[in-house]
Amino acid sequence: MNYYIKYLKIIPAFIAIFIGLTSCEDDIKFECENQIEGEDTTISLNLNTPSFTQISSRADMSTEDAYKVNTLWIGIYNSRSGESTLTDNGKNGLFLEAQNDHGFVAGSQDHNRHALTNIKTKSGSSYIVAVANPDRNFGFTIKDEKRTSTSLKELLENASTWDDFRSIIIERELFRGSADINIPNATQNPLPMSGIYLEESHTADFDWNTVKPYAIPLPKTNGGNVSMPGSIHLRRPFTQVKVNLQAATEENNDIKILKIEPESFVIHNVPIYSWLYERPQLPVGTPPEKNTDYANAGDALEKDAEKNTNYKSSLIYPSTNINEKDGVYSFDFWMMENKRTGLDFCTDYQKREIEWKNDATGANTGVYRSLCPSETPTLNNFATYMEIRAKLTYIEKDPIVNPDGF
């Protein structure tokens, strides 16, 4: 029986917060031919928080913390002019924190179709968005080269255009100068969430980049209220990734693995920043000079892959962070979205790990063929992956020939 210490590397094409987005024909009603633009109107609409699947893990966030909406900012932007059409006391958007202010109720209760009322705005083709807990979370705008850490509330209240809103980048104290990816402290600082208004014919996992603006109408009577049929669906820019590890039961290549004992793990290319409002992923290989948008905020902040430092490796987590039950080892971590797309080369799982070789030495370059078309690294090479250090106990099935006389 042989004992062998081996590094196990798992390289997904991407680990993303918004997994399994479905595409469908967009039938949102908008841009009505006779739509009256820019007239005063009052609307009511609903708010939905994301569902949270409760799993058993030492690091899990409580359901109470996961659903917590202590404060809420609502913004409305005209799709034609891009200007904000919802202001309050000279600030863009409407910030809610008091109980029953416009129907808002703070706390951890389920905000499923939670009614928000008496919102004064302008008629016309518009994007309706919201951000939860902006006063306890921080970020900056892509336009700020100094990356000045600012309250999301302040950034939102200064977002006078749709472009201003889409330029906001989230940072989290959890990630500042630290590669700790354990559970966020949502008790003290509730997780930020953001979302956009969708008609009820669309689900919460709808691709935001295909959402068309909605035509906010005028009330039928003077002083009346328009009840919007859909909801603002909030999403979290953080996700919990859980890994279960166990020895394979089948035999492979004349080796039977009896036991696997993980000793530590490390996560590579953890995003430090995320867009507040998700952006589209352009095709892999788009030349930098033709790239007008980036799905990952860290890419937009530094377009040169060899200079980019916006993706970090986590701390090395020892076995004390790994739980074991019935031979299954489990651990989990939290991270922000990191969208990547594998190349056509990546036709099966094993090819994800193949690296380009150095022409002179033949050594691995750290650039993956499943992500980059040559040994020159691109931003796509920042896909998140994990390394697990483990001890394998296995049996080699090759027959042992005893020497004569034994």
C-alpha distance (Angstrom), angle and dihedral (degrees) to the residues before:
residue distance angle dihedral
M1 . . .
N2 3.80 . .
Y3 3.77 129.6 .
Y4 3.76 116.1 -151.8
I5 3.79 131.8 179.8
K6 3.78 108.9 -146.4
Y7 3.78 136.0 174.2
L8 3.78 109.6 -128.9
K9 3.77 113.7 -156.7
I10 3.77 124.2 -165.3
I11 3.79 114.7 -169.2
P12 3.78 114.3 -176.0
A13 3.78 116.6 -170.7
F14 3.78 84.5 -119.0
I15 3.77 140.7 -18.2
A16 3.76 106.2 -144.0
I17 3.78 137.6 177.1
F18 3.76 95.0 -137.9
I19 3.81 101.9 55.4
G20 3.76 123.6 179.9
L21 3.77 101.6 13.4
T22 3.78 109.0 -175.5
S23 3.76 125.6 -144.9
C24 3.77 122.6 -138.5
E25 3.76 140.6 159.8
D26 3.80 108.1 -75.3
D27 3.78 109.0 -130.2
I28 3.80 98.4 166.1
K29 3.81 108.3 146.0
F30 3.80 109.9 -120.6
E31 3.79 146.2 138.2
C32 3.80 93.7 37.5
E33 3.80 110.7 -160.7
N34 3.78 93.7 -126.3
Q35 3.78 96.0 34.5
I36 3.80 112.8 143.9
E37 3.79 110.1 -132.6
G38 3.79 129.1 -150.9
E39 3.81 101.1 9.0
D40 3.80 121.5 136.7
T41 3.78 113.4 -97.2
T42 3.80 138.8 162.3
I43 3.79 122.8 -138.1
S44 3.79 141.4 -177.0
L45 3.80 122.9 -154.9
N46 3.79 142.6 167.9
L47 3.79 132.5 -107.5
N48 3.82 125.1 -148.2
T49 3.80 125.5 -168.9
P50 3.82 118.6 -151.8
S51 3.76 120.9 -94.0
F52 3.80 116.1 -106.3
T53 3.78 121.1 -150.8
Q54 3.76 109.0 -144.6
I55 3.80 113.1 -138.3
S56 3.77 130.4 176.5
S57 3.79 110.8 -105.0
R58 3.76 136.6 127.8
A59 3.81 90.6 -123.0
D60 3.79 97.5 48.4
M61 3.77 118.7 129.8
S62 3.77 114.6 -125.5
T63 3.78 116.6 -103.3
E64 3.80 87.0 -120.9
D65 3.80 91.7 59.2
A66 3.79 92.8 41.8
Y67 3.80 93.7 57.5
K68 3.78 96.8 38.0
V69 3.81 115.5 133.5
N70 3.80 106.3 173.1
T71 3.80 95.5 162.4
L72 3.80 135.0 10.0
W73 3.80 135.8 -157.6
I74 3.82 120.1 -160.2
G75 3.80 122.5 -164.2
I76 3.82 132.1 -175.1
Y77 3.81 123.1 -167.8
N78 3.79 128.5 -173.5
S79 3.81 108.0 -122.9
R80 3.80 94.6 -144.9
S81 3.79 100.8 47.9
G82 3.81 97.3 22.5
E83 3.81 88.6 -136.9
S84 3.79 125.2 138.7
T85 3.81 111.6 -104.0
L86 3.80 96.6 -175.7
T87 3.78 118.5 70.4
D88 3.78 135.0 160.0
N89 3.80 123.8 -164.5
G90 3.78 91.2 -17.4
K91 3.81 94.6 -50.6
N92 3.77 126.2 111.0
G93 3.78 116.0 -104.9
L94 3.77 129.5 2.2
F95 3.82 119.5 -77.1
L96 3.82 115.3 -156.3
E97 3.79 125.9 -167.0
A98 3.81 107.0 131.5
Q99 3.78 117.1 92.5
N100 3.82 113.2 -98.3
D101 3.80 92.8 4.7
H102 3.82 101.3 149.7
G103 3.82 86.4 -13.9
F104 3.80 93.3 -58.6
V105 3.81 117.1 147.5
A106 3.82 116.1 -170.3
G107 3.76 123.6 -145.2
S108 3.77 143.7 60.1
Q109 3.78 101.4 -53.6
D110 3.79 118.3 121.1
H111 3.81 107.3 -83.5
N112 3.80 93.1 -157.8
R113 3.81 108.4 152.8
H114 3.79 88.1 -16.3
A115 3.82 105.9 -178.8
L116 3.81 119.7 -124.2
T117 3.77 112.6 -169.7
N118 3.80 145.3 -166.7
I119 3.81 97.4 21.3
K120 3.79 110.0 168.2
T121 3.79 114.9 -147.7
K122 3.81 141.9 129.7
S123 3.79 129.4 -77.4
G124 3.77 121.6 -114.0
S125 3.77 143.5 71.1
S126 3.82 105.5 -29.7
Y127 3.78 148.4 163.8
I128 3.81 112.4 -129.6
V129 3.81 115.2 -159.7
A130 3.80 139.8 167.1
V131 3.81 138.9 -164.7
A132 3.81 123.6 -158.7
N133 3.81 122.9 -144.7
P134 3.82 96.6 1.8
D135 3.80 94.6 154.7
R136 3.84 93.6 65.8
N137 3.79 98.1 42.8
F138 3.78 132.3 70.5
G139 3.77 143.5 -146.4
F140 3.79 144.5 129.4
T141 3.80 137.7 -129.3
I142 3.78 126.7 -95.0
K143 3.81 86.2 -119.8
D144 3.82 91.3 63.7
E145 3.80 106.2 86.4
K146 3.82 90.7 -173.8
R147 3.82 91.4 57.2
T148 3.78 91.4 -136.4
S149 3.80 108.2 -163.3
T150 3.80 106.5 -122.1
S151 3.79 135.5 169.5
L152 3.80 110.9 -93.4
K153 3.80 87.1 -131.9
E154 3.79 91.0 60.9
L155 3.81 92.4 44.7
L156 3.79 91.3 51.1
E157 3.79 94.5 46.9
N158 3.81 87.8 53.5
A159 3.82 93.6 47.2
S160 3.80 98.7 105.2
T161 3.82 95.1 165.3
W162 3.79 138.2 42.8
D163 3.80 88.7 -113.6
D164 3.82 90.1 53.5
F165 3.80 89.9 53.4
R166 3.81 93.7 48.5
S167 3.81 91.5 49.0
I168 3.83 94.5 64.4
I169 3.80 116.0 113.9
I170 3.80 123.4 -160.8
E171 3.77 123.4 -135.8
R172 3.74 124.2 178.9
E173 3.79 127.6 -149.3
L174 3.79 85.1 -131.1
F175 3.81 89.5 70.0
R176 3.81 102.1 35.8
G177 3.81 108.3 115.0
S178 3.77 89.2 -24.0
A179 3.75 136.2 90.8
D180 3.79 94.3 -157.0
I181 3.79 106.9 133.7
N182 3.79 98.5 177.6
I183 3.78 122.0 125.6
P184 3.83 113.7 -47.4
N185 3.79 115.3 -114.0
A186 3.78 94.2 -112.0
T187 3.80 92.8 161.1
Q188 3.81 91.7 69.4
N189 3.81 97.8 26.0
P190 3.82 112.5 27.0
L191 3.77 113.9 -141.5
P192 3.79 116.1 -95.6
M193 3.79 116.3 -116.8
S194 3.77 130.1 -174.9
G195 3.78 134.9 -172.0
I196 3.79 149.7 161.4
Y197 3.79 134.4 -128.6
L198 3.81 115.2 -94.4
E199 3.76 131.8 177.5
E200 3.77 114.8 -112.0
S201 3.81 90.2 -106.2
H202 3.81 87.2 73.7
T203 3.77 127.7 67.5
A204 3.79 129.8 -133.1
D205 3.82 93.1 -101.1
F206 3.80 91.7 61.3
D207 3.82 114.4 134.9
W208 3.80 106.3 -101.6
N209 3.79 91.8 -152.9
T210 3.79 91.7 66.6
V211 3.80 95.7 47.0
K212 3.78 110.9 119.3
P213 3.81 121.4 -152.5
Y214 3.78 119.4 -89.6
A215 3.80 122.9 -126.2
I216 3.81 106.7 -120.2
P217 3.82 104.8 -153.5
L218 3.77 133.3 -151.6
P219 3.82 118.6 -104.6
K220 3.81 116.3 -98.0
T221 3.79 90.5 -122.5
N222 3.78 132.4 35.1
G223 3.79 110.1 -90.8
G224 3.78 91.0 14.2
N225 3.78 128.5 135.9
V226 3.81 128.1 -122.6
S227 3.79 113.6 -140.0
M228 3.81 107.7 -149.8
P229 3.83 112.5 -139.9
G230 3.82 97.7 -143.8
S231 3.78 138.0 53.5
I232 3.78 142.6 -121.5
H233 3.81 104.9 -112.3
L234 3.81 113.2 -151.6
R235 3.81 123.1 -150.0
R236 3.78 132.2 -169.6
P237 3.82 117.7 -123.9
F238 3.81 88.1 -149.9
T239 3.77 126.7 69.7
Q240 3.77 135.4 -171.2
V241 3.81 112.7 -127.3
K242 3.79 115.3 -161.2
V243 3.81 124.7 -165.1
N244 3.80 126.7 -161.9
L245 3.81 116.2 -165.9
Q246 3.79 127.7 -171.0
A247 3.80 139.0 150.9
A248 3.79 115.4 -88.2
T249 3.79 112.8 -108.9
E250 3.81 95.6 -149.6
E251 3.81 123.4 79.3
N252 3.79 118.0 -115.5
N253 3.82 130.7 -172.0
D254 3.79 92.0 -8.3
I255 3.80 91.3 -58.9
K256 3.78 124.7 114.5
I257 3.81 115.5 -162.4
L258 3.78 110.9 -144.1
K259 3.77 100.6 179.7
I260 3.80 142.3 -1.2
E261 3.81 120.5 -156.5
P262 3.82 114.3 -173.6
E263 3.80 114.2 -148.3
S264 3.81 102.1 -177.4
F265 3.77 143.8 -21.0
V266 3.80 137.6 -149.7
I267 3.81 129.9 -166.7
H268 3.80 117.4 -142.4
N269 3.81 128.0 -152.0
V270 3.78 98.2 17.4
P271 3.84 108.2 179.9
I272 3.78 114.7 -118.3
Y273 3.81 94.0 -166.5
S274 3.78 138.0 36.6
W275 3.79 136.0 -174.7
L276 3.77 114.2 -104.3
Y277 3.81 87.9 -140.5
E278 3.78 114.1 34.2
R279 3.80 120.2 -111.8
P280 3.80 132.1 -151.4
Q281 3.78 125.1 -89.7
L282 3.80 111.3 -125.3
P283 3.82 120.3 -148.2
V284 3.80 115.9 -77.7
G285 3.80 111.0 -99.5
T286 3.79 96.3 33.6
P287 3.84 104.5 152.6
P288 3.82 112.1 -110.5
E289 3.80 91.3 -122.6
K290 3.82 90.0 57.1
N291 3.79 96.2 42.5
T292 3.79 107.7 108.1
D293 3.77 97.1 169.7
Y294 3.79 140.6 25.3
A295 3.80 128.3 -151.3
N296 3.81 90.1 -149.0
A297 3.79 120.7 58.0
G298 3.81 90.5 -148.3
D299 3.81 89.4 61.7
A300 3.80 93.0 49.3
L301 3.81 90.6 51.8
E302 3.82 93.0 54.4
K303 3.80 118.5 16.4
D304 3.82 95.4 -176.9
A305 3.81 107.6 86.9
E306 3.81 93.2 -156.1
K307 3.81 91.6 55.3
N308 3.80 98.1 39.0
T309 3.83 114.0 115.1
N310 3.81 97.8 166.2
Y311 3.82 94.9 105.9
K312 3.80 118.4 66.8
S313 3.78 137.7 -171.9
S314 3.76 114.9 -116.9
L315 3.75 126.8 -121.1
I316 3.80 115.3 -81.9
Y317 3.77 104.2 -98.0
P318 3.84 114.1 -149.3
S319 3.78 127.2 -142.7
T320 3.81 90.0 -88.7
N321 3.82 86.1 75.7
I322 3.80 90.9 54.8
N323 3.80 122.7 83.4
E324 3.80 123.5 -152.5
K325 3.80 129.8 -157.8
D326 3.80 126.4 164.8
G327 3.79 92.4 -18.3
V328 3.79 94.5 -50.0
Y329 3.82 115.8 116.8
S330 3.80 117.5 -155.7
F331 3.77 135.2 -171.8
D332 3.75 135.1 158.5
F333 3.77 142.1 -164.9
W334 3.79 140.8 -172.9
M335 3.77 125.4 -124.1
M336 3.78 144.0 156.2
E337 3.77 125.2 -107.5
N338 3.81 119.9 -67.9
K339 3.82 112.2 179.4
R340 3.80 116.8 -163.7
T341 3.79 134.1 160.0
G342 3.80 124.8 -146.0
L343 3.81 120.5 -131.3
D344 3.80 124.1 -115.9
F345 3.82 86.8 -98.4
C346 3.79 89.4 71.3
T347 3.82 98.1 82.0
D348 3.80 97.1 143.9
Y349 3.78 139.5 19.9
Q350 3.82 96.8 -100.2
K351 3.81 92.2 58.9
R352 3.79 91.0 62.2
E353 3.80 90.0 77.4
I354 3.82 98.8 49.8
E355 3.80 113.0 112.4
W356 3.78 130.4 -161.0
K357 3.83 111.3 -102.9
N358 3.77 127.4 -128.5
D359 3.80 106.8 -108.1
A360 3.80 93.3 -140.1
T361 3.80 101.9 42.0
G362 3.78 104.2 18.5
A363 3.81 89.5 -130.5
N364 3.79 123.3 140.1
T365 3.79 113.5 -91.1
G366 3.80 99.3 -156.4
V367 3.81 88.6 -116.4
Y368 3.81 112.6 118.2
R369 3.79 121.9 -136.7
S370 3.80 90.1 -147.7
L371 3.82 89.2 62.7
C372 3.82 108.5 27.2
P373 3.84 129.0 47.6
S374 3.83 92.8 -141.9
E375 3.80 141.2 11.5
T376 3.80 88.6 -84.9
P377 3.84 106.1 97.5
T378 3.78 119.8 -121.8
L379 3.79 129.1 -169.0
N380 3.80 87.6 -95.0
N381 3.82 87.9 70.3
F382 3.83 88.4 74.1
A383 3.81 92.0 80.7
T384 3.80 111.1 144.3
Y385 3.80 115.5 -108.7
M386 3.78 138.1 160.6
E387 3.79 135.8 -132.6
I388 3.78 120.0 -152.5
R389 3.81 121.5 -164.4
A390 3.79 107.9 -151.9
K391 3.79 142.8 159.6
L392 3.79 115.2 -124.5
T393 3.78 123.3 -158.2
Y394 3.79 110.5 -161.1
I395 3.80 144.4 156.5
E396 3.80 123.3 -127.0
K397 3.79 109.2 -144.4
D398 3.82 97.0 -155.8
P399 3.81 106.8 120.5
I400 3.81 115.7 -109.1
V401 3.79 112.9 -134.0
N402 3.80 111.5 -144.5
P403 3.80 117.6 -140.6
D404 3.81 116.8 -107.7
G405 3.76 114.4 -82.4
F406 3.81 96.1 30.0
